[in-house]
Amino acid sequence: MQKSHSIREVIFEERDTQIFNIPDTKTRLSTLQNYFFPRLETLLRYTLDVVALVYDVNPYERMTFAYSPNHRDKAKENKDYGFVHIGIIAKRGDKPLNILKRNGQPFFHHSTYLTFKVFPSGTIHAELMPFRQGVDDAYVAKISQLVAKYSEVLMPLLSIAHISHTTYNPILRTVFGTILQAYAGQGS
């Protein structure tokens, strides 16, 4: 297990959002990486230490880190997605997954992310992204069924931890929305 990580020194200030306003894209992305990644990685490693302690598992064994922006210094074009995130995803394997892209080709890496995301407004979110890229309808249906089946356990956990879900898929967005509305109605 990794050494314990302290989050006491991790501080974000309102002025940090000014980095998102740097006019040159390459300079902005490099500055975002240099400024936010060390803090977010400390936060993520601290979180993974808690997971290891609570669940008696080694989350580093089967997971790896995902970073954005993750541009190359010598790239011809640098894409700015308008946020900074660091999170975990399952490690890539040698064999294709049973998860298919919309074009029918298999994924070689998992499409689900759990991240800490910082927006230009200065807000920080813990976010579950069930589908980072376009997956086929069968996978969407399978995940939708699992979310619905385990919603009584899943939704309170996501709510208590303030973890939002993000998906651009209208089917799963509807499933999450319906369940969240039902869960919110139980509290009143």
C-alpha positions as CSV (number, residue, x, y, z in Angstrom):
1,M,0.0,0.0,0.0
2,Q,1.1,3.6,-0.7
3,K,2.2,5.9,2.1
4,S,-0.5,8.0,3.6
5,H,-1.2,11.3,1.8
6,S,-2.2,14.4,3.7
7,I,-4.7,16.9,2.3
8,R,-4.0,19.5,4.9
9,E,-1.7,21.4,2.5
10,V,-4.1,21.2,-0.4
11,I,-5.5,24.7,-0.8
12,F,-7.5,26.1,-3.7
13,E,-8.2,29.9,-3.9
14,E,-10.6,32.0,-5.9
15,R,-7.7,33.6,-7.8
16,D,-6.7,30.1,-9.2
17,T,-9.5,30.5,-11.7
18,Q,-7.5,33.2,-13.5
19,I,-5.4,30.5,-15.0
20,F,-8.3,29.5,-17.2
21,N,-8.2,33.0,-18.7
22,I,-4.6,32.8,-20.1
23,P,-5.1,33.7,-23.8
24,D,-2.5,31.3,-25.3
25,T,-4.0,27.8,-25.4
26,K,-0.7,26.0,-25.0
27,T,0.5,28.2,-22.1
28,R,-2.9,27.9,-20.5
29,L,-3.0,24.1,-20.6
30,S,0.6,23.8,-19.4
31,T,-0.1,26.2,-16.5
32,L,-3.3,24.3,-15.6
33,Q,-1.4,21.1,-15.5
34,N,1.5,22.5,-13.4
35,Y,-0.8,24.3,-11.0
36,F,-3.7,21.9,-10.5
37,F,-2.3,18.4,-11.1
38,P,-0.1,18.2,-7.9
39,R,-3.0,19.3,-5.7
40,L,-5.6,17.1,-7.3
41,E,-3.3,14.1,-7.3
42,T,-2.7,14.6,-3.6
43,L,-6.5,14.7,-3.1
44,L,-7.0,11.6,-5.2
45,R,-4.2,9.6,-3.5
46,Y,-5.7,10.6,-0.1
47,T,-9.1,9.4,-1.3
48,L,-7.6,6.1,-2.5
49,D,-5.8,5.6,0.8
50,V,-9.2,5.9,2.5
51,V,-10.6,3.4,0.0
52,A,-7.8,1.0,0.8
53,L,-8.3,1.4,4.6
54,V,-12.1,1.1,4.5
55,Y,-12.4,-1.8,2.0
56,D,-9.1,-3.5,2.6
57,V,-8.2,-3.4,-1.1
58,N,-5.3,-2.0,-3.1
59,P,-6.9,0.4,-5.5
60,Y,-3.6,1.0,-7.3
61,E,-3.4,-2.7,-8.3
62,R,-6.1,-2.5,-11.0
63,M,-6.5,1.2,-11.5
64,T,-4.5,3.9,-13.2
65,F,-4.7,7.7,-13.3
66,A,-6.4,9.8,-16.0
67,Y,-5.5,13.4,-16.5
68,S,-6.9,16.3,-18.5
69,P,-5.6,18.4,-20.1
70,N,-3.1,15.8,-21.3
71,H,-1.6,17.6,-24.3
72,R,1.8,17.0,-25.7
73,D,4.2,19.9,-25.8
74,K,5.0,19.3,-29.5
75,A,1.5,18.7,-30.6
76,K,0.4,20.8,-33.7
77,E,-3.0,21.5,-32.0
78,N,-3.8,21.6,-28.3
79,K,-7.4,21.0,-27.3
80,D,-8.9,22.8,-24.4
81,Y,-11.9,21.1,-22.8
82,G,-12.6,23.9,-20.4
83,F,-11.8,22.0,-17.2
84,V,-9.0,20.2,-15.3
85,H,-9.5,16.7,-14.0
86,I,-7.6,13.9,-12.5
87,G,-9.2,10.5,-11.7
88,I,-9.0,6.8,-11.9
89,I,-9.8,4.3,-14.6
90,A,-9.2,0.6,-14.9
91,K,-5.8,-0.3,-16.3
92,R,-5.6,-1.2,-20.0
93,G,-5.3,-4.9,-20.8
94,D,-3.8,-6.7,-23.8
95,K,-7.2,-8.1,-24.9
96,P,-10.1,-6.1,-26.2
97,L,-13.0,-5.6,-23.8
98,N,-16.5,-6.8,-24.3
99,I,-17.6,-3.2,-24.4
100,L,-18.1,-2.0,-28.0
101,K,-17.9,1.4,-29.6
102,R,-20.8,2.7,-31.6
103,N,-19.0,1.5,-34.8
104,G,-18.9,-2.1,-33.4
105,Q,-15.2,-2.1,-32.6
106,P,-14.2,-3.2,-29.1
107,F,-12.6,-0.9,-26.6
108,F,-9.1,-1.7,-25.3
109,H,-9.5,0.6,-22.3
110,H,-12.4,1.2,-20.0
111,S,-14.8,4.0,-20.8
112,T,-15.8,4.8,-17.2
113,Y,-14.0,7.5,-15.1
114,L,-14.2,8.6,-11.6
115,T,-12.6,12.1,-11.3
116,F,-12.1,15.2,-9.4
117,K,-12.9,18.0,-11.8
118,V,-12.1,21.8,-11.6
119,F,-14.1,24.2,-13.7
120,P,-13.3,27.8,-14.6
121,S,-16.0,29.0,-12.2
122,G,-13.8,27.6,-9.4
123,T,-16.0,24.7,-8.4
124,I,-14.5,21.3,-7.8
125,H,-16.6,18.2,-8.3
126,A,-16.2,14.5,-7.7
127,E,-17.7,13.1,-10.9
128,L,-18.6,9.6,-12.1
129,M,-18.6,9.4,-15.9
130,P,-20.3,6.2,-16.9
131,F,-19.4,6.7,-20.6
132,R,-16.4,8.8,-21.5
133,Q,-16.7,7.9,-25.2
134,G,-19.4,6.6,-27.4
135,V,-20.4,3.1,-26.5
136,D,-22.9,0.9,-28.1
137,D,-26.6,0.8,-27.1
138,A,-26.3,-2.7,-25.5
139,Y,-23.7,-1.4,-23.0
140,V,-25.8,1.6,-22.2
141,A,-28.8,-0.7,-21.6
142,K,-26.7,-2.9,-19.3
143,I,-25.4,0.0,-17.3
144,S,-28.9,1.5,-17.1
145,Q,-30.3,-1.8,-15.8
146,L,-27.6,-2.0,-13.1
147,V,-28.1,1.6,-12.1
148,A,-31.9,1.0,-11.8
149,K,-31.5,-2.3,-10.0
150,Y,-29.1,-1.0,-7.4
151,S,-30.4,2.6,-7.1
152,E,-31.6,2.2,-3.5
153,V,-27.9,1.6,-2.5
154,L,-26.2,3.6,-5.2
155,M,-28.1,6.9,-5.1
156,P,-27.7,7.6,-1.4
157,L,-24.0,6.8,-1.6
158,L,-23.5,9.2,-4.5
159,S,-25.6,11.8,-2.8
160,I,-23.8,11.6,0.6
161,A,-20.5,11.8,-1.2
162,H,-21.7,14.7,-3.4
163,I,-20.7,12.7,-6.5
164,S,-22.4,13.9,-9.6
165,H,-23.0,11.7,-12.7
166,T,-22.2,12.9,-16.2
167,T,-23.3,11.3,-19.4
168,Y,-24.2,12.7,-22.7
169,N,-26.2,9.6,-23.4
170,P,-30.0,10.4,-23.3
171,I,-31.0,6.9,-22.2
172,L,-28.8,6.8,-19.1
173,R,-29.4,10.5,-18.3
174,T,-33.1,9.7,-18.2
175,V,-32.5,6.6,-15.9
176,F,-30.3,8.7,-13.5
177,G,-32.7,11.6,-13.6
178,T,-35.8,9.4,-12.9
179,I,-34.1,7.7,-10.0
180,L,-32.7,10.9,-8.5
181,Q,-36.1,12.5,-8.7
182,A,-37.6,9.6,-6.9
183,Y,-34.9,9.6,-4.3
184,A,-35.3,13.3,-3.8
185,G,-39.0,12.9,-3.3
186,Q,-38.5,10.4,-0.5
187,G,-36.7,13.0,1.6
188,S,-39.6,15.4,1.7
